């Protein structure tokens, strides 16, 4: 007897969150030492850029942390390229701190880097 597709209850959001959580663990576990400590203090997210390019966000607690992460940006970019095919940008960001509370708490500042795309060999000669 075959099950009908409507009999399945599938929570896409929960699946996506689980997938992203696992992916982020693999990403963070790929680093050790100082880089691992810096990433442990960060938050992560995925969103399209203003022109629709898939972007991986690393949100650091301060601008100084962005500067430290930027020193090894090639390692970060390479790991994003390896683990996240199709991700076009890497954004290292923080929430700016000013003399008064932010009127727009969703505002981020930082640096955006292009992620090279790994070409897959589709020829099977």
N, CA, C and O atoms as a GROMACS GRO file, in nm:
protein
  500
    1UNK      N    1   0.084  -0.118   0.000
    1UNK     CA    2   0.000   0.000   0.000
    1UNK      C    3   0.089   0.124   0.000
    1UNK      O    4   0.186   0.133   0.075
    2UNK      N    5   0.054   0.217  -0.085
    2UNK     CA    6   0.134   0.338  -0.100
    2UNK      C    7   0.072   0.452  -0.019
    2UNK      O    8  -0.049   0.471  -0.022
    3UNK      N    9   0.156   0.527   0.052
    3UNK     CA   10   0.106   0.642   0.128
    3UNK      C   11   0.080   0.758   0.035
    3UNK      O   12   0.151   0.779  -0.063
    4UNK      N   13  -0.021   0.832   0.067
    4UNK     CA   14  -0.052   0.954  -0.008
    4UNK      C   15   0.037   1.067   0.043
    4UNK      O   16   0.063   1.078   0.163
    5UNK      N   17   0.084   1.153  -0.049
    5UNK     CA   18   0.170   1.264  -0.007
    5UNK      C   19   0.104   1.352   0.099
    5UNK      O   20   0.174   1.408   0.184
    6UNK      N   21  -0.027   1.366   0.095
    6UNK     CA   22  -0.094   1.453   0.191
    6UNK      C   23  -0.091   1.396   0.332
    6UNK      O   24  -0.121   1.467   0.428
    7UNK      N   25  -0.056   1.268   0.346
    7UNK     CA   26  -0.053   1.208   0.479
    7UNK      C   27   0.075   1.243   0.555
    7UNK      O   28   0.084   1.220   0.675
    8UNK      N   29   0.172   1.300   0.485
    8UNK     CA   30   0.297   1.340   0.549
    8UNK      C   31   0.282   1.479   0.608
    8UNK      O   32   0.230   1.570   0.543
    9UNK      N   33   0.329   1.496   0.730
    9UNK     CA   34   0.334   1.632   0.784
    9UNK      C   35   0.480   1.671   0.791
    9UNK      O   36   0.560   1.608   0.860
   10UNK      N   37   0.514   1.772   0.720
   10UNK     CA   38   0.654   1.810   0.703
   10UNK      C   39   0.668   1.956   0.740
   10UNK      O   40   0.600   2.042   0.683
   11UNK      N   41   0.755   1.986   0.833
   11UNK     CA   42   0.775   2.123   0.875
   11UNK      C   43   0.901   2.176   0.808
   11UNK      O   44   1.012   2.152   0.855
   12UNK      N   45   0.883   2.249   0.698
   12UNK     CA   46   0.997   2.302   0.621
   12UNK      C   47   1.086   2.393   0.704
   12UNK      O   48   1.209   2.389   0.692
   13UNK      N   49   1.025   2.474   0.787
   13UNK     CA   50   1.104   2.568   0.869
   13UNK      C   51   1.194   2.492   0.967
   13UNK      O   52   1.312   2.526   0.981
   14UNK      N   53   1.141   2.392   1.033
   14UNK     CA   54   1.221   2.314   1.128
   14UNK      C   55   1.333   2.242   1.055
   14UNK      O   56   1.446   2.235   1.105
   15UNK      N   57   1.304   2.188   0.937
   15UNK     CA   58   1.407   2.119   0.859
   15UNK      C   59   1.516   2.217   0.817
   15UNK      O   60   1.635   2.184   0.826
   16UNK      N   61   1.478   2.335   0.772
   16UNK     CA   62   1.575   2.437   0.732
   16UNK      C   63   1.661   2.478   0.850
   16UNK      O   64   1.783   2.493   0.836
   17UNK      N   65   1.600   2.498   0.966
   17UNK     CA   66   1.677   2.537   1.085
   17UNK      C   67   1.775   2.427   1.125
   17UNK      O   68   1.888   2.456   1.163
   18UNK      N   69   1.732   2.303   1.116
   18UNK     CA   70   1.820   2.192   1.150
   18UNK      C   71   1.937   2.184   1.051
   18UNK      O   72   2.052   2.166   1.090
   19UNK      N   73   1.906   2.199   0.924
   19UNK     CA   74   2.010   2.197   0.821
   19UNK      C   75   2.110   2.310   0.842
   19UNK      O   76   2.231   2.288   0.836
   20UNK      N   77   2.060   2.432   0.866
   20UNK     CA   78   2.150   2.545   0.888
   20UNK      C   79   2.233   2.525   1.015
   20UNK      O   80   2.352   2.558   1.017
   21UNK      N   81   2.173   2.473   1.120
   21UNK     CA   82   2.246   2.448   1.245
   21UNK      C   83   2.359   2.349   1.224
   21UNK      O   84   2.470   2.369   1.275
   22UNK      N   85   2.332   2.243   1.151
   22UNK     CA   86   2.434   2.143   1.123
   22UNK      C   87   2.545   2.203   1.036
   22UNK      O   88   2.663   2.181   1.062
   23UNK      N   89   2.506   2.276   0.936
   23UNK     CA   90   2.603   2.340   0.847
   23UNK      C   91   2.694   2.436   0.925
   23UNK      O   92   2.815   2.438   0.903
   24UNK      N   93   2.636   2.513   1.015
   24UNK     CA   94   2.715   2.608   1.094
   24UNK      C   95   2.809   2.536   1.190
   24UNK      O   96   2.920   2.583   1.214
   25UNK      N   97   2.765   2.422   1.245
   25UNK     CA   98   2.855   2.343   1.331
   25UNK      C   99   2.975   2.292   1.250
   25UNK      O  100   3.089   2.301   1.296
   26UNK      N  101   2.949   2.239   1.129
   26UNK     CA  102   3.059   2.195   1.042
   26UNK      C  103   3.153   2.311   1.012
   26UNK      O  104   3.275   2.295   1.015
   27UNK      N  105   3.095   2.426   0.982
   27UNK     CA  106   3.176   2.544   0.950
   27UNK      C  107   3.265   2.581   1.068
   27UNK      O  108   3.386   2.595   1.051
   28UNK      N  109   3.208   2.597   1.186
   28UNK     CA  110   3.285   2.639   1.304
   28UNK      C  111   3.384   2.532   1.347
   28UNK      O  112   3.494   2.566   1.391
   29UNK      N  113   3.348   2.404   1.335
   29UNK     CA  114   3.438   2.295   1.374
   29UNK      C  115   3.559   2.284   1.282
   29UNK      O  116   3.657   2.218   1.317
   30UNK      N  117   3.553   2.347   1.167
   30UNK     CA  118   3.665   2.341   1.072
   30UNK      C  119   3.783   2.427   1.117
   30UNK      O  120   3.891   2.419   1.059
   31UNK      N  121   3.762   2.510   1.218
   31UNK     CA  122   3.866   2.601   1.264
   31UNK      C  123   3.905   2.566   1.406
   31UNK      O  124   3.827   2.510   1.483
   32UNK      N  125   4.030   2.601   1.441
   32UNK     CA  126   4.074   2.581   1.578
   32UNK      C  127   4.149   2.705   1.624
   32UNK      O  128   4.165   2.800   1.548
   33UNK      N  129   4.194   2.702   1.746
   33UNK     CA  130   4.272   2.813   1.800
   33UNK      C  131   4.193   2.943   1.809
   33UNK      O  132   4.075   2.945   1.845
   34UNK      N  133   4.262   3.051   1.776
   34UNK     CA  134   4.204   3.184   1.788
   34UNK      C  135   4.081   3.203   1.700
   34UNK      O  136   3.984   3.266   1.742
   35UNK      N  137   4.085   3.149   1.577
   35UNK     CA  138   3.972   3.163   1.485
   35UNK      C  139   3.847   3.097   1.546
   35UNK      O  140   3.738   3.154   1.538
   36UNK      N  141   3.861   2.980   1.605
   36UNK     CA  142   3.748   2.910   1.666
   36UNK      C  143   3.691   2.993   1.782
   36UNK      O  144   3.570   3.002   1.798
   37UNK      N  145   3.778   3.053   1.860
   37UNK     CA  146   3.733   3.137   1.972
   37UNK      C  147   3.658   3.259   1.921
   37UNK      O  148   3.555   3.297   1.978
   38UNK      N  149   3.708   3.320   1.814
   38UNK     CA  150   3.640   3.437   1.758
   38UNK      C  151   3.503   3.400   1.703
   38UNK      O  152   3.405   3.471   1.725
   39UNK      N  153   3.495   3.288   1.631
   39UNK     CA  154   3.367   3.246   1.573
   39UNK      C  155   3.266   3.208   1.681
   39UNK      O  156   3.146   3.223   1.662
   40UNK      N  157   3.315   3.157   1.795
   40UNK     CA  158   3.225   3.120   1.904
   40UNK      C  159   3.149   3.240   1.959
   40UNK      O  160   3.041   3.225   2.017
   41UNK      N  161   3.205   3.359   1.941
   41UNK     CA  162   3.140   3.482   1.990
   41UNK      C  163   3.048   3.546   1.886
   41UNK      O  164   2.988   3.650   1.911
   42UNK      N  165   3.036   3.484   1.770
   42UNK     CA  166   2.960   3.543   1.659
   42UNK      C  167   2.822   3.478   1.644
   42UNK      O  168   2.795   3.371   1.696
   43UNK      N  169   2.739   3.549   1.570
   43UNK     CA  170   2.611   3.495   1.526
   43UNK      C  171   2.619   3.481   1.375
   43UNK      O  172   2.702   3.545   1.311
   44UNK      N  173   2.532   3.397   1.318
   44UNK     CA  174   2.538   3.367   1.177
   44UNK      C  175   2.400   3.380   1.114
   44UNK      O  176   2.298   3.365   1.180
   45UNK      N  177   2.401   3.406   0.984
   45UNK     CA  178   2.275   3.414   0.913
   45UNK      C  179   2.294   3.401   0.763
   45UNK      O  180   2.406   3.413   0.712
   46UNK      N  181   2.185   3.377   0.696
   46UNK     CA  182   2.183   3.365   0.551
   46UNK      C  183   2.076   3.461   0.499
   46UNK      O  184   1.964   3.465   0.551
   47UNK      N  185   2.110   3.537   0.395
   47UNK     CA  186   2.013   3.629   0.335
   47UNK      C  187   2.064   3.668   0.197
   47UNK      O  188   2.183   3.661   0.169
   48UNK      N  189   1.974   3.710   0.110
   48UNK     CA  190   2.019   3.758  -0.020
   48UNK      C  191   2.076   3.899  -0.007
   48UNK      O  192   2.035   3.977   0.078
   49UNK      N  193   2.173   3.930  -0.094
   49UNK     CA  194   2.225   4.066  -0.102
   49UNK      C  195   2.119   4.154  -0.168
   49UNK      O  196   2.017   4.103  -0.214
   50UNK      N  197   2.141   4.285  -0.173
   50UNK     CA  198   2.043   4.372  -0.240
   50UNK      C  199   2.016   4.334  -0.386
   50UNK      O  200   1.909   4.365  -0.439
   51UNK      N  201   2.112   4.267  -0.450
   51UNK     CA  202   2.090   4.225  -0.589
   51UNK      C  203   2.055   4.077  -0.599
   51UNK      O  204   2.054   4.020  -0.708
   52UNK      N  205   2.025   4.015  -0.485
   52UNK     CA  206   1.975   3.878  -0.484
   52UNK      C  207   2.079   3.769  -0.472
   52UNK      O  208   2.044   3.651  -0.482
   53UNK      N  209   2.206   3.803  -0.449
   53UNK     CA  210   2.310   3.701  -0.436
   53UNK      C  211   2.304   3.638  -0.296
   53UNK      O  212   2.297   3.710  -0.196
   54UNK      N  213   2.306   3.504  -0.288
   54UNK     CA  214   2.306   3.439  -0.157
   54UNK      C  215   2.429   3.483  -0.077
   54UNK      O  216   2.542   3.477  -0.126
   55UNK      N  217   2.405   3.528   0.047
   55UNK     CA  218   2.511   3.583   0.131
   55UNK      C  219   2.510   3.515   0.266
   55UNK      O  220   2.405   3.498   0.328
   56UNK      N  221   2.630   3.477   0.313
   56UNK     CA  222   2.648   3.419   0.446
   56UNK      C  223   2.700   3.530   0.537
   56UNK      O  224   2.805   3.589   0.510
   57UNK      N  225   2.627   3.558   0.644
   57UNK     CA  226   2.663   3.664   0.738
   57UNK      C  227   2.728   3.607   0.862
   57UNK      O  228   2.676   3.513   0.923
   58UNK      N  229   2.841   3.664   0.899
   58UNK     CA  230   2.902   3.638   1.028
   58UNK      C  231   2.893   3.770   1.103
   58UNK      O  232   2.955   3.869   1.064
   59UNK      N  233   2.814   3.772   1.210
   59UNK     CA  234   2.791   3.896   1.285
   59UNK      C  235   2.873   3.889   1.414
   59UNK      O  236   2.841   3.814   1.506
   60UNK      N  237   2.979   3.969   1.417
   60UNK     CA  238   3.071   3.973   1.530
   60UNK      C  239   3.019   4.071   1.636
   60UNK      O  240   2.938   4.158   1.606
   61UNK      N  241   3.066   4.056   1.759
   61UNK     CA  242   3.020   4.146   1.865
   61UNK      C  243   3.076   4.288   1.856
   61UNK      O  244   3.022   4.379   1.919
   62UNK      N  245   3.183   4.309   1.778
   62UNK     CA  246   3.241   4.443   1.770
   62UNK      C  247   3.318   4.460   1.638
   62UNK      O  248   3.346   4.364   1.567
   63UNK      N  249   3.349   4.584   1.610
   63UNK     CA  250   3.427   4.615   1.490
   63UNK      C  251   3.569   4.557   1.500
   63UNK      O  252   3.628   4.516   1.400
   64UNK      N  253   3.622   4.553   1.622
   64UNK     CA  254   3.755   4.496   1.642
   64UNK      C  255   3.755   4.347   1.605
   64UNK      O  256   3.852   4.298   1.547
   65UNK      N  257   3.648   4.278   1.637
   65UNK     CA  258   3.637   4.136   1.601
   65UNK      C  259   3.631   4.118   1.450
   65UNK      O  260   3.687   4.022   1.396
   66UNK      N  261   3.565   4.210   1.382
   66UNK     CA  262   3.563   4.205   1.235
   66UNK      C  263   3.704   4.218   1.181
   66UNK      O  264   3.743   4.146   1.089
   67UNK      N  265   3.781   4.312   1.238
   67UNK     CA  266   3.919   4.330   1.194
   67UNK      C  267   4.002   4.204   1.216
   67UNK      O  268   4.082   4.166   1.130
   68UNK      N  269   3.983   4.138   1.331
   68UNK     CA  270   4.057   4.015   1.358
   68UNK      C  271   4.016   3.903   1.261
   68UNK      O  272   4.102   3.833   1.208
   69UNK      N  273   3.887   3.888   1.237
   69UNK     CA  274   3.840   3.785   1.143
   69UNK      C  275   3.887   3.815   1.001
   69UNK      O  276   3.916   3.723   0.924
   70UNK      N  277   3.896   3.942   0.967
   70UNK     CA  278   3.937   3.982   0.832
   70UNK      C  279   4.082   3.943   0.802
   70UNK      O  280   4.120   3.928   0.686
   71UNK      N  281   4.162   3.927   0.905
   71UNK     CA  282   4.302   3.887   0.885
   71UNK      C  283   4.312   3.749   0.821
   71UNK      O  284   4.406   3.721   0.747
   72UNK      N  285   4.215   3.663   0.852
   72UNK     CA  286   4.214   3.527   0.797
   72UNK      C  287   4.094   3.506   0.705
   72UNK      O  288   4.038   3.396   0.699
   73UNK      N  289   4.056   3.611   0.634
   73UNK     CA  290   3.936   3.603   0.552
   73UNK      C  291   3.948   3.498   0.442
   73UNK      O  292   3.848   3.438   0.402
   74UNK      N  293   4.068   3.474   0.392
   74UNK     CA  294   4.085   3.373   0.287
   74UNK      C  295   4.043   3.235   0.338
   74UNK      O  296   3.981   3.158   0.265
   75UNK      N  297   4.078   3.203   0.462
   75UNK     CA  298   4.036   3.074   0.522
   75UNK      C  299   3.884   3.067   0.533
   75UNK      O  300   3.824   2.964   0.503
   76UNK      N  301   3.823   3.176   0.576
   76UNK     CA  302   3.677   3.179   0.588
   76UNK      C  303   3.611   3.162   0.451
   76UNK      O  304   3.517   3.085   0.435
   77UNK      N  305   3.661   3.236   0.353
   77UNK     CA  306   3.604   3.230   0.217
   77UNK      C  307   3.618   3.089   0.160
   77UNK      O  308   3.524   3.036   0.101
   78UNK      N  309   3.735   3.028   0.178
   78UNK     CA  310   3.756   2.893   0.126
   78UNK      C  311   3.662   2.792   0.191
   78UNK      O  312   3.612   2.702   0.124
   79UNK      N  313   3.639   2.806   0.320
   79UNK     CA  314   3.550   2.712   0.389
   79UNK      C  315   3.405   2.735   0.346
   79UNK      O  316   3.329   2.639   0.333
   80UNK      N  317   3.365   2.859   0.324
   80UNK     CA  318   3.231   2.888   0.272
   80UNK      C  319   3.215   2.826   0.134
   80UNK      O  320   3.112   2.765   0.104
   81UNK      N  321   3.316   2.841   0.049
   81UNK     CA  322   3.310   2.784  -0.086
   81UNK      C  323   3.300   2.632  -0.080
   81UNK      O  324   3.227   2.572  -0.160
   82UNK      N  325   3.371   2.569   0.013
   82UNK     CA  326   3.370   2.423   0.026
   82UNK      C  327   3.237   2.370   0.078
   82UNK      O  328   3.183   2.272   0.026
   83UNK      N  329   3.183   2.435   0.181
   83UNK     CA  330   3.065   2.382   0.250
   83UNK      C  331   2.932   2.436   0.198
   83UNK      O  332   2.827   2.375   0.221
   84UNK      N  333   2.935   2.549   0.130
   84UNK     CA  334   2.811   2.615   0.093
   84UNK      C  335   2.809   2.648  -0.056
   84UNK      O  336   2.820   2.765  -0.094
   85UNK      N  337   2.796   2.547  -0.141
   85UNK     CA  338   2.794   2.573  -0.285
   85UNK      C  339   2.682   2.671  -0.321
   85UNK      O  340   2.570   2.662  -0.271
   86UNK      N  341   2.715   2.763  -0.407
   86UNK     CA  342   2.616   2.862  -0.449
   86UNK      C  343   2.615   2.990  -0.366
   86UNK      O  344   2.555   3.089  -0.407
   87UNK      N  345   2.682   2.988  -0.249
   87UNK     CA  346   2.691   3.109  -0.167
   87UNK      C  347   2.786   3.204  -0.238
   87UNK      O  348   2.902   3.170  -0.261
   88UNK      N  349   2.738   3.323  -0.274
   88UNK     CA  350   2.817   3.417  -0.356
   88UNK      C  351   2.895   3.520  -0.275
   88UNK      O  352   2.996   3.571  -0.322
   89UNK      N  353   2.848   3.549  -0.154
   89UNK     CA  354   2.912   3.655  -0.074
   89UNK      C  355   2.931   3.607   0.070
   89UNK      O  356   2.854   3.525   0.120
   90UNK      N  357   3.034   3.661   0.134
   90UNK     CA  358   3.057   3.646   0.277
   90UNK      C  359   3.058   3.786   0.336
   90UNK      O  360   3.134   3.871   0.290
   91UNK      N  361   2.975   3.810   0.434
   91UNK     CA  362   2.969   3.940   0.499
   91UNK      C  363   3.016   3.927   0.644
   91UNK      O  364   2.958   3.851   0.721
   92UNK      N  365   3.119   4.002   0.679
   92UNK     CA  366   3.165   4.011   0.818
   92UNK      C  367   3.108   4.140   0.872
   92UNK      O  368   3.142   4.249   0.824
   93UNK      N  369   3.022   4.130   0.972
   93UNK     CA  370   2.945   4.247   1.017
   93UNK      C  371   2.944   4.259   1.169
   93UNK      O  372   2.980   4.167   1.242
   94UNK      N  373   2.902   4.377   1.214
   94UNK     CA  374   2.870   4.400   1.355
   94UNK      C  375   2.762   4.508   1.360
   94UNK      O  376   2.738   4.579   1.263
   95UNK      N  377   2.699   4.517   1.474
   95UNK     CA  378   2.602   4.622   1.493
   95UNK      C  379   2.676   4.743   1.548
   95UNK      O  380   2.738   4.734   1.654
   96UNK      N  381   2.669   4.856   1.477
   96UNK     CA  382   2.746   4.973   1.523
   96UNK      C  383   2.694   5.024   1.658
   96UNK      O  384   2.575   5.020   1.686
   97UNK      N  385   2.788   5.071   1.738
   97UNK     CA  386   2.754   5.126   1.868
   97UNK      C  387   2.773   5.276   1.861
   97UNK      O  388   2.878   5.325   1.818
   98UNK      N  389   2.672   5.349   1.902
   98UNK     CA  390   2.680   5.494   1.899
   98UNK      C  391   2.656   5.553   2.037
   98UNK      O  392   2.642   5.480   2.135
   99UNK      N  393   2.652   5.685   2.044
   99UNK     CA  394   2.632   5.751   2.173
   99UNK      C  395   2.493   5.731   2.230
   99UNK      O  396   2.471   5.751   2.350
  100UNK      N  397   2.398   5.692   2.146
  100UNK     CA  398   2.262   5.666   2.194
  100UNK      C  399   2.211   5.537   2.132
  100UNK      O  400   2.266   5.491   2.032
  101UNK      N  401   2.109   5.478   2.190
  101UNK     CA  402   2.059   5.352   2.135
  101UNK      C  403   2.020   5.368   1.988
  101UNK      O  404   1.970   5.472   1.946
  102UNK      N  405   2.045   5.264   1.911
  102UNK     CA  406   2.015   5.266   1.768
  102UNK      C  407   1.864   5.280   1.746
  102UNK      O  408   1.785   5.212   1.812
  103UNK      N  409   1.826   5.368   1.654
  103UNK     CA  410   1.686   5.379   1.618
  103UNK      C  411   1.645   5.265   1.526
  103UNK      O  412   1.527   5.232   1.517
  104UNK      N  413   1.743   5.205   1.457
  104UNK     CA  414   1.717   5.091   1.370
  104UNK      C  415   1.808   4.977   1.412
  104UNK      O  416   1.921   4.967   1.364
  105UNK      N  417   1.761   4.888   1.504
  105UNK     CA  418   1.849   4.784   1.556
  105UNK      C  419   1.889   4.680   1.452
  105UNK      O  420   1.977   4.598   1.478
  106UNK      N  421   1.826   4.680   1.335
  106UNK     CA  422   1.860   4.585   1.231
  106UNK      C  423   1.974   4.632   1.142
  106UNK      O  424   2.009   4.562   1.047
  107UNK      N  425   2.032   4.746   1.170
  107UNK     CA  426   2.139   4.803   1.089
  107UNK      C  427   2.272   4.737   1.123
  107UNK      O  428   2.307   4.724   1.240
  108UNK      N  429   2.346   4.694   1.020
  108UNK     CA  430   2.477   4.633   1.039
  108UNK      C  431   2.580   4.709   0.957
  108UNK      O  432   2.548   4.766   0.853
  109UNK      N  433   2.705   4.710   1.004
  109UNK     CA  434   2.815   4.761   0.924
  109UNK      C  435   2.919   4.652   0.913
  109UNK      O  436   2.925   4.562   0.997
  110UNK      N  437   3.000   4.658   0.811
  110UNK     CA  438   3.101   4.555   0.797
  110UNK      C  439   3.162   4.551   0.659
  110UNK      O  440   3.163   4.650   0.586
  111UNK      N  441   3.215   4.434   0.626
  111UNK     CA  442   3.283   4.413   0.498
  111UNK      C  443   3.219   4.295   0.427
  111UNK      O  444   3.178   4.197   0.489
  112UNK      N  445   3.212   4.306   0.294
  112UNK     CA  446   3.154   4.200   0.213
  112UNK      C  447   3.260   4.150   0.115
  112UNK      O  448   3.329   4.229   0.050
  113UNK      N  449   3.272   4.018   0.106
  113UNK     CA  450   3.372   3.955   0.020
  113UNK      C  451   3.303   3.861  -0.078
  113UNK      O  452   3.202   3.798  -0.044
  114UNK      N  453   3.357   3.851  -0.197
  114UNK     CA  454   3.306   3.757  -0.296
  114UNK      C  455   3.359   3.617  -0.265
  114UNK      O  456   3.474   3.601  -0.224
  115UNK      N  457   3.273   3.519  -0.285
  115UNK     CA  458   3.312   3.379  -0.265
  115UNK      C  459   3.326   3.316  -0.404
  115UNK      O  460   3.229   3.313  -0.481
  116UNK      N  461   3.445   3.266  -0.436
  116UNK     CA  462   3.462   3.202  -0.568
  116UNK      C  463   3.377   3.076  -0.577
  116UNK      O  464   3.360   3.004  -0.479
  117UNK      N  465   3.326   3.052  -0.693
  117UNK     CA  466   3.242   2.934  -0.715
  117UNK      C  467   3.329   2.820  -0.766
  117UNK      O  468   3.406   2.836  -0.860
  118UNK      N  469   3.314   2.705  -0.703
  118UNK     CA  470   3.389   2.587  -0.743
  118UNK      C  471   3.315   2.524  -0.860
  118UNK      O  472   3.197   2.490  -0.850
  119UNK      N  473   3.386   2.509  -0.970
  119UNK     CA  474   3.327   2.449  -1.089
  119UNK      C  475   3.328   2.298  -1.074
  119UNK      O  476   3.432   2.238  -1.046
  120UNK      N  477   3.214   2.237  -1.091
  120UNK     CA  478   3.203   2.092  -1.086
  120UNK      C  479   3.221   2.037  -1.226
  120UNK      O  480   3.162   2.087  -1.322
  121UNK      N  481   3.302   1.935  -1.237
  121UNK     CA  482   3.325   1.871  -1.367
  121UNK      C  483   3.207   1.780  -1.397
  121UNK      O  484   3.189   1.676  -1.333
  122UNK      N  485   3.125   1.820  -1.495
  122UNK     CA  486   3.007   1.741  -1.529
  122UNK      C  487   3.031   1.646  -1.645
  122UNK      O  488   2.944   1.566  -1.680
  123UNK      N  489   3.152   1.653  -1.704
  123UNK     CA  490   3.186   1.559  -1.813
  123UNK      C  491   3.226   1.426  -1.750
  123UNK      O  492   3.313   1.422  -1.662
  124UNK      N  493   3.165   1.321  -1.793
  124UNK     CA  494   3.202   1.188  -1.745
  124UNK      C  495   3.246   1.104  -1.863
  124UNK      O  496   3.174   1.015  -1.909
  125UNK      N  497   3.365   1.133  -1.910
  125UNK     CA  498   3.421   1.062  -2.027
  125UNK      C  499   3.470   0.926  -1.990
  125UNK      O  500   3.520   0.852  -2.075
   0.00000   0.00000   0.00000
